Amino acid sequence: MASNSQRKTVLITGCSSGIGEALAREFQAQGYHVIATARKIEAISHLQKAGMTTLSLDVTKPESVTAIKTEVEKLNDGKLDVLVNNAGILTRGALADVSREHIFSIFNTNLFGLMAVVSSLLPLLIAAKGTIVNISSASSVTPFPFKGPYAMTKAALNSYGRTLAIELSPFDVRVLTCPTGYIESKLEANGTDQVPENSLYKAMAGKMELGVPQKQMEGAEYAKVVVNEVEKGRGWGLGPLRFGAMREWLWVGTGASKGYWASMMGESFLQRGFKDIIGWNEITRVVRKDNGLE
């Protein structure tokens, strides 16, 4: 087996399970030196046993972000070929109920922490002419009730990735944004319903996980699609055109393509369509009745 310095290296955040773990295993299968990270190092001990380098990383703590750069510099001669920003949290709740503290905590993990990791590791990515992969969500372009805070962070991530791709192009660093549909992972299961006692939506407590399809794309299949896209490289050019190159946007996962096409149809169509998909008329009846409006 080639040494770490002879192989491409990828660092992935949020690897304890689900998408992060699936991506780590697929990159390893493609010959990469995988640096798998998680807030709690014991949560990724199984990946260390599988031959990966495992490091602790809490994207919300500046000292942890600084330390990870130092570790990667030592491990890989000051270079990093691929950074996958996957760490994130999901909570469900009505926008009218979200406190400033709660919304900041979600943004701190899903966006601000991610940005800090990119800024810290950017010199290593530039040295390798590397790639940044941001795991976004199809909910970023759809009006999904009770997922507003999460969707807001992912919409901001889309905008960040879109601009970052242009700003880093002079340095030959590519950016891939992946608006992701439903994947078999623990993200939805681990999400919690935030319903305060005075909420207008008390009747929906424990029922805010709407529209989840019974069959979802498997994590391993998702990982293959993403890694294959990264592996496409820069393709070949004809004037201003490029062919066979990695895309800058990759819609993948159950329901992702539907979200994309629905978002192209205009806001009125999008809102009506989503109300039908999730049975919003019945939810409206339940909420109105609970608030004495029927």
Secondary structure, DSSP 8 states (H G I E B T S, - for coil): ---GGGS-EEEES--SSHHHHHHHHHHHHTT-EEEEEESSGGGGHHHHHTT-EEEE--TT-HHHHHHHHHHHHHHTTT--SEEEE-----EE--GGG--HHHHHHHHIIIIIHHHHHHHHHHHHHHHHT-EEEEEEEGGGGS--TT-HHHHHHHHHHHHHHHHHHHHTGGGT-EEEEEEE-BBSSSHHHH-EE---TT-TTGGGTT----S--SS-B-HHHHHHHHHHHHHTTT-EEETTEEES---SB--BSBTHHHHHHHHTT-HHHHHHHHHHHTTHHHHHHHHHHHTT--
